[in-house]
Amino acid sequence: MDKKPQIIVVGAGFAGLSAAALLAKHGCDVTVIEKNEMAGGRARIWKKDGFTFDMGPSWYWMPDVFENFYKLFNKTTADFYELKRLDPSYRIYFGENDTINVPATEEKLYQLFEELEPGSRKNLDVFLQQAKYKYDVGMNEYVFKPSHSVMEYFDPRLAISGIKLQLLGNMRKHVHKLFKNEKLRKLLEFPVLFLGATPQNTPALYSLMNYADLIMGTWYPIGGMHEIVLAMQQIAEQQGVKFLFDTNVIKIEIKDKIAKTIKTNKGNFSADYVIANADYHHVEQHLLEKNNRKYDENYWESRTMAPSSLLFYIALNKKLKNVLHHNLFFDQNFDEHAEEIYTDPKWPSKPLFYACCPSVTDQSVAPEGCENLFFLIPVAPGLEDSELKRAEYFDLLVDRFKKLTGNDISNAILFKRSYAMNDFVSDYNAFKGNAYGLANTLKQTAFLKPKMKSNVTNMLYTGQLTIPGPGVPPAIISGQVVAKEIIKKLKKA
């Protein structure tokens, strides 16, 4: 029997898990090397005293992407976890006694728009039809392209699609042309603040995220987002994938443009192919010699990064009132906060923030009578991070949370943990402590992202710093694309 191709995957984030499972299914001998104590990358969990905190992603959008991945292994989502659609999807706080709940049904969504802006039903219909088209074309024809070259997009059919996808327009103009009500504008622009650019610099293509949000819905896997990680790890292990945790890659030794040895703190490994699911910048600038890098430090410094985050995981000894699972606090100036992330990077003066309370939906993540809560502020990557600064913002959030929801949590905190830029760097080697990868600007879309192909013949990149971009569903797709690329190479060998 021919020797199985040896594949080393560096990093057990969603893209690494996806690629590993598919390559093992194809008959490869796959080993995943992960520096942390568990799989998931940013989607790790932290457990303490009966509380379970998802440390990273908390929004379950695009359920079709997860389902389609599971189907590749003759599985379905229900084989791994119970998926619940949230209704309302989330709440937006615009001020004291000034909120809107975003409904889970189209009928109620149209009613909401009509209430806030009479006559807007027609424009919402136009907006959503366009968003659906973008989602269908984008998810079926664009995101699965390896984007090695612009030539992949020279297809008359795709050129026509490209016009309809509004690649050259921006979200701000697209939304403001159709809607006048400021609350509706903020509702439709909010995803891009977390996607990684101001609405003015984000292609109108990304209204596809509004379709994912408003029509496909916001879901939650009972047990928490880490259930997705466990599902994908289980699939990978069933295909024969081996996992090495608490194992840090120190160097990738290259000879004649071929990766020969992956050096770790626990020994050395060789492979026929290497997939880098660790931070792209870290792999290139710290694990490879200069002559094997595709990009220099100036290139990375010139990239527009998506935000980092200041997070607080909070265990409360009481139940909260007047909050949903997902809560967005837009009581401050949206554009000013975006400016302080992207244009003039600094700690935000009056930040917007997000509060997630999964125990509203799922009693398993907190003891009886308690609440699991976390706060998140999007912040510019690369800022100076300190405990003093974290404490300052925590006090600010507690005060704002009390003012806007009526919940005083100051005397109900059993314990809390903060997480910010320094942690993203130490745990994930994240460039500038970023949380979400590259910003989705026009100059960083599709084939203009850092290439999946490296200058090393048998090494490819996957994950949020390459195609198709940041987010859990795109990361899963990124792993599928890189696996397909290696399978093509194996067939030619």
C-alpha positions in Angstrom: 0.0 0.0 0.0 1.3 3.5 -0.9 2.4 5.6 2.0 -0.3 8.1 3.1 0.5 11.7 2.5 1.7 13.3 5.7 -0.1 16.6 6.5 0.8 18.9 9.4 -1.8 21.6 10.3 -0.5 24.4 12.5 -3.4 25.7 14.6 -6.7 24.1 15.6 -9.0 27.0 14.8 -12.1 26.5 12.7 -10.1 26.6 9.4 -7.6 24.1 10.7 -10.2 21.7 11.9 -12.1 22.0 8.6 -9.0 21.3 6.5 -7.8 18.5 8.7 -11.1 16.6 8.6 -11.4 16.8 4.9 -7.8 15.8 4.1 -8.0 12.8 6.5 -11.3 11.8 4.8 -9.3 11.9 1.5 -6.8 9.4 2.9 -4.1 11.6 4.3 -2.3 11.1 7.6 -3.1 14.4 9.4 -1.7 15.8 12.6 -2.9 19.1 14.1 -0.4 21.0 16.3 -2.0 23.5 18.7 -0.2 25.8 21.1 -3.2 26.0 23.5 -4.8 23.4 25.7 -7.8 22.8 23.5 -9.1 23.1 19.9 -11.0 26.1 18.7 -8.6 29.0 18.5 -10.4 32.1 19.6 -13.5 29.9 20.2 -12.0 28.4 23.4 -14.0 28.1 26.6 -13.2 29.1 30.2 -14.8 27.2 33.0 -14.9 28.2 36.6 -17.2 27.4 39.6 -20.1 26.1 37.4 -19.8 28.8 34.8 -18.9 28.2 31.2 -17.8 31.2 29.1 -17.3 31.2 25.4 -14.1 33.2 25.1 -14.6 34.3 21.4 -17.4 34.0 18.9 -20.9 34.3 20.3 -23.1 34.9 17.1 -24.3 31.9 15.2 -25.1 33.2 11.8 -25.2 31.4 8.4 -26.4 28.0 9.7 -26.3 26.6 6.2 -22.4 26.8 6.2 -22.3 24.6 9.3 -24.9 22.2 8.0 -23.1 21.9 4.6 -19.9 21.1 6.3 -21.4 18.3 8.5 -23.1 16.9 5.3 -19.7 16.3 3.8 -19.3 13.6 6.5 -22.9 12.3 6.3 -23.8 14.1 9.5 -26.2 16.9 10.4 -26.2 19.7 12.9 -28.6 17.8 15.1 -26.1 14.9 15.5 -24.0 17.2 17.6 -26.0 19.9 19.4 -29.4 21.4 19.7 -29.7 24.6 17.6 -32.2 27.2 18.8 -33.3 30.3 16.9 -33.4 33.3 19.1 -36.5 35.4 19.0 -36.1 38.3 19.3 -32.7 37.9 17.6 -31.2 40.8 19.7 -31.9 44.1 21.3 -30.4 47.5 20.5 -30.3 50.1 23.2 -30.3 53.7 21.8 -30.7 55.3 25.2 -32.7 55.1 28.5 -36.1 53.6 27.8 -35.2 53.6 24.1 -34.8 50.2 22.6 -35.8 48.0 19.7 -36.0 44.3 19.5 -35.0 42.8 16.2 -37.6 40.2 15.4 -37.0 36.7 14.0 -39.9 36.7 11.5 -40.1 38.7 8.3 -43.6 39.9 9.0 -42.5 41.5 12.3 -39.4 42.8 10.7 -41.4 44.7 8.1 -43.7 46.0 10.8 -40.7 47.3 12.7 -39.4 49.2 9.7 -42.8 50.6 9.0 -43.2 51.8 12.6 -39.8 53.6 12.6 -40.0 54.9 9.0 -43.5 54.8 7.5 -43.4 53.8 3.8 -40.0 51.9 4.2 -41.5 48.5 3.5 -40.8 48.8 -0.2 -37.2 49.9 0.3 -36.7 47.1 2.8 -38.0 44.7 0.2 -35.5 46.0 -2.3 -32.6 45.9 0.2 -33.3 42.3 1.2 -33.7 41.1 -2.3 -30.4 42.6 -3.2 -28.8 41.2 0.0 -30.2 37.7 -0.8 -28.7 37.8 -4.3 -25.4 38.8 -2.9 -25.6 36.0 -0.3 -26.5 33.4 -2.9 -23.9 34.4 -5.4 -21.2 35.3 -2.9 -21.6 32.1 -0.9 -21.9 29.8 -4.0 -19.5 31.4 -6.5 -17.1 33.7 -4.7 -16.1 32.4 -1.3 -15.0 29.0 -2.5 -12.5 30.5 -5.0 -8.8 30.1 -3.9 -8.2 33.7 -5.2 -4.7 32.9 -6.4 -5.3 35.4 -9.3 -7.6 38.0 -10.6 -8.1 35.7 -13.6 -10.4 33.5 -11.6 -12.9 36.3 -11.8 -12.7 36.9 -15.5 -15.9 35.1 -16.3 -18.7 37.0 -18.1 -21.3 35.5 -15.8 -19.3 36.6 -12.7 -18.7 40.1 -14.2 -22.4 40.6 -14.4 -22.8 39.3 -10.9 -20.0 41.6 -9.8 -22.0 44.6 -10.9 -25.1 43.4 -9.0 -23.0 42.6 -6.0 -22.1 46.3 -5.7 -18.4 45.7 -5.2 -17.5 49.3 -5.9 -20.3 50.9 -3.8 -20.1 51.3 0.0 -22.4 50.3 2.8 -23.0 53.8 4.0 -24.3 55.1 0.6 -26.3 51.9 0.0 -28.1 52.1 3.4 -28.6 55.8 3.5 -30.0 55.9 0.0 -32.8 53.6 1.0 -33.5 54.6 4.7 -33.7 57.9 6.5 -34.4 56.8 10.0 -31.1 56.8 12.0 -32.1 53.8 14.1 -32.7 51.7 11.0 -29.4 52.9 9.5 -27.5 51.8 12.7 -29.3 48.5 12.7 -28.2 47.8 9.1 -24.7 49.2 9.5 -23.8 47.4 12.8 -22.4 44.2 11.3 -19.6 46.0 9.5 -18.3 47.6 12.7 -17.4 44.1 13.8 -16.5 42.9 10.3 -13.7 45.3 10.2 -14.2 48.7 8.6 -16.3 51.9 8.7 -19.5 51.7 6.6 -18.0 54.2 4.3 -15.1 51.8 3.5 -17.0 48.6 3.4 -18.2 47.4 0.0 -22.0 47.3 -0.3 -21.4 43.6 -1.1 -21.4 43.0 2.6 -25.1 43.8 2.9 -25.2 40.0 2.4 -24.5 39.9 6.2 -27.8 41.7 6.7 -29.5 38.9 4.8 -27.7 36.4 7.1 -28.8 38.4 10.1 -32.3 39.5 9.4 -33.6 36.6 7.3 -31.5 33.5 8.1 -31.6 34.5 11.7 -29.5 34.4 14.9 -29.1 31.0 16.4 -27.5 29.5 19.5 -26.1 25.9 20.0 -27.2 24.8 23.4 -24.1 24.3 25.5 -22.4 27.3 23.9 -20.4 28.1 20.7 -17.6 25.7 21.7 -20.1 22.9 20.9 -19.2 23.6 17.2 -15.6 23.1 18.0 -16.3 19.8 19.7 -18.4 18.7 16.8 -15.7 19.5 14.3 -13.0 17.9 16.4 -15.1 14.7 16.8 -15.5 14.6 13.0 -11.8 15.1 12.5 -10.9 12.4 15.0 -13.4 10.0 13.4 -11.4 10.5 10.1 -8.2 9.6 11.9 -6.8 13.1 12.6 -4.3 13.3 15.5 -4.2 16.3 17.8 -1.2 17.6 19.8 -2.2 20.3 22.3 0.1 22.5 24.4 2.5 22.2 21.6 4.1 25.4 20.3 5.7 25.6 16.8 9.0 27.3 17.1 10.3 27.2 13.5 9.5 25.8 10.1 12.7 24.8 8.4 12.8 25.2 4.6 15.2 23.7 2.1 14.9 24.4 -1.6 11.5 26.1 -1.0 10.1 22.9 0.6 9.1 22.8 4.3 11.2 20.0 5.7 10.9 20.2 9.5 8.3 21.7 11.8 10.2 22.3 15.1 8.1 22.5 18.3 8.8 22.6 22.0 7.9 18.9 22.1 10.0 17.6 19.2 10.3 17.9 15.4 7.9 16.8 12.7 8.2 16.3 9.0 5.4 16.5 6.4 4.6 16.3 2.7 2.4 19.4 3.2 2.0 22.0 5.8 -1.2 24.1 6.4 -0.6 27.2 8.5 -3.8 28.0 10.4 -1.8 30.1 12.9 -1.7 33.9 12.5 -0.4 34.5 9.0 1.9 37.4 10.0 3.4 35.4 12.9 4.1 32.4 10.7 5.8 34.5 8.0 7.7 36.9 10.2 8.7 34.6 13.1 8.6 30.9 11.9 10.2 31.4 8.4 13.5 32.8 7.3 13.3 36.1 5.4 14.0 34.6 2.0 10.9 32.3 2.3 8.4 35.1 3.2 5.9 36.3 0.7 5.3 39.7 2.4 7.6 42.0 4.4 6.8 43.9 7.6 6.0 47.0 5.6 3.2 45.1 3.8 1.6 44.0 7.1 1.9 47.5 8.6 0.1 48.9 5.6 -2.9 46.5 6.1 -6.1 47.7 7.6 -6.9 45.4 10.4 -10.3 44.6 11.8 -10.8 45.6 15.4 -9.4 44.0 18.5 -11.6 43.7 21.5 -11.7 44.5 25.2 -13.7 41.7 26.8 -14.9 41.0 30.3 -16.3 37.6 31.4 -18.5 38.1 34.5 -20.1 35.6 36.9 -23.1 37.1 38.6 -24.9 35.7 41.7 -28.3 37.0 40.6 -30.5 37.0 37.5 -30.7 40.0 35.3 -33.9 41.8 34.1 -34.6 43.6 30.9 -31.8 41.9 28.8 -31.8 39.4 26.0 -29.2 36.9 24.9 -27.6 39.5 22.6 -27.6 43.2 23.4 -26.1 46.1 21.5 -25.5 49.4 23.1 -25.7 52.2 20.5 -26.4 55.1 22.9 -23.2 56.8 21.8 -22.0 58.2 18.4 -21.5 55.3 16.0 -19.2 57.2 13.6 -17.1 58.6 16.4 -16.3 55.2 17.7 -15.6 53.8 14.2 -13.3 56.8 13.7 -11.4 55.9 16.9 -10.9 52.3 15.6 -9.9 52.9 12.0 -9.0 56.5 11.2 -7.5 57.8 14.3 -6.7 54.8 16.4 -7.1 55.4 20.2 -9.0 54.1 23.1 -12.6 55.1 22.5 -13.9 58.1 24.4 -17.5 57.0 24.3 -17.6 53.4 23.1 -20.4 51.4 21.7 -20.5 48.0 23.3 -22.0 44.6 23.2 -23.3 42.5 26.1 -24.0 38.8 25.8 -26.0 36.9 28.4 -26.2 33.3 27.2 -27.7 32.1 30.4 -30.9 33.8 29.4 -31.2 31.0 26.7 -29.1 28.2 28.2 -29.2 27.3 31.9 -26.2 25.0 31.5 -23.7 27.8 31.3 -24.3 29.2 34.8 -25.4 27.8 38.2 -29.1 28.1 39.2 -30.0 31.6 40.1 -26.8 33.0 38.5 -26.1 34.8 35.3 -23.3 34.4 32.7 -22.5 37.8 31.2 -19.8 39.2 29.0 -19.1 42.7 27.7 -17.2 43.5 24.5 -15.9 46.8 23.3 -14.4 46.9 19.7 -11.1 48.7 19.9 -8.3 49.6 17.5 -5.6 46.9 17.3 -2.2 47.7 18.5 -3.2 50.0 21.3 -1.2 50.0 24.6 -3.0 47.6 26.9 -2.8 47.8 30.6 -4.7 46.6 33.7 -5.4 50.2 34.6 -7.0 50.9 31.2 -9.1 47.7 31.5 -10.3 48.7 35.0 -11.3 52.2 33.7 -13.5 50.7 31.0 -15.0 48.1 33.2 -16.3 50.8 35.5 -17.6 52.7 32.5 -19.5 49.6 31.2 -21.0 48.8 34.6 -22.3 52.4 34.9 -23.7 52.4 31.4 -25.2 49.0 31.8 -27.0 50.1 35.0 -28.2 53.3 33.4 -29.6 51.6 30.2 -30.9 48.3 31.6 -31.6 49.1 35.2 -29.3 46.3 36.3 -26.7 47.2 39.0 -24.2 44.4 38.9 -21.5 46.0 41.0 -22.3 44.1 44.1 -23.3 40.8 42.4 -20.0 39.9 40.8 -18.7 36.5 42.0 -15.6 36.8 39.8 -14.6 38.4 36.5 -11.8 38.1 33.9 -10.6 40.6 31.4 -9.2 39.9 28.0 -7.6 42.3 25.5 -4.8 42.9 23.1 -2.0 41.5 25.2 -4.0 38.3 25.6 -4.7 38.0 21.9 -0.9 38.3 21.2 0.1 35.8 23.9 -2.6 33.2 23.2 -2.9 33.4 19.4 0.2 35.4 18.3 -2.3 37.8 16.8 -0.8 40.6 14.7 -1.3 43.8 16.8 -3.6 41.9 19.1 -6.3 41.8 16.4 -9.5 39.8 17.2 -11.1 39.5 13.8 -8.3 39.5 11.1 -8.3 41.9 8.2 -10.8 44.6 7.6 -13.2 43.8 4.7 -12.3 46.9 2.7 -12.4 46.9 -1.1 -8.6 46.8 -1.3 -8.6 43.7 0.9 -11.4 41.7 -0.7 -11.1 38.4 -2.7 -7.7 38.1 -4.6 -6.5 41.3 -2.8 -6.2 39.5 0.5 -2.9 37.8 1.6 -2.5 34.8 -0.7 -3.4 31.3 0.4 -0.3 30.1 -1.6 3.0 30.8 0.2 6.5 31.0 -1.3 7.1 27.6 0.2 6.1 24.9 -2.4 4.4 22.6 0.1 2.8 25.1 2.5 -0.5 27.0 2.3 -2.3 29.4 4.6 -5.8 29.2 5.9 -7.9 31.2 8.3 -9.1 34.7 8.9 -6.1 36.6 7.5 -6.5 35.0 4.0 -9.6 34.1 1.9 -12.5 34.4 2.3 -12.1 36.5 5.5 -13.0 36.8 9.2 -15.8 35.1 11.0 -16.6 31.5 11.9 -18.4 30.5 8.7 -15.7 32.0 6.4 -13.0 30.2 8.5 -14.7 26.9 8.0 -14.9 27.6 4.2 -11.3 28.7 4.2 -10.3 25.2 5.5 -12.4 23.6 2.8 -10.7 25.7 0.1 -7.2 24.9 1.3 -8.0 21.2 1.6 -9.3 21.2 -2.0 -6.1 22.9 -3.2 -3.9 20.2 -1.5 -6.1 17.4 -2.9 -5.6 18.8 -6.4 -1.8 18.8 -5.8 -1.9 15.2 -4.6 -3.8 14.1 -7.6 -1.2 15.6 -9.9 1.7 14.0 -8.0 
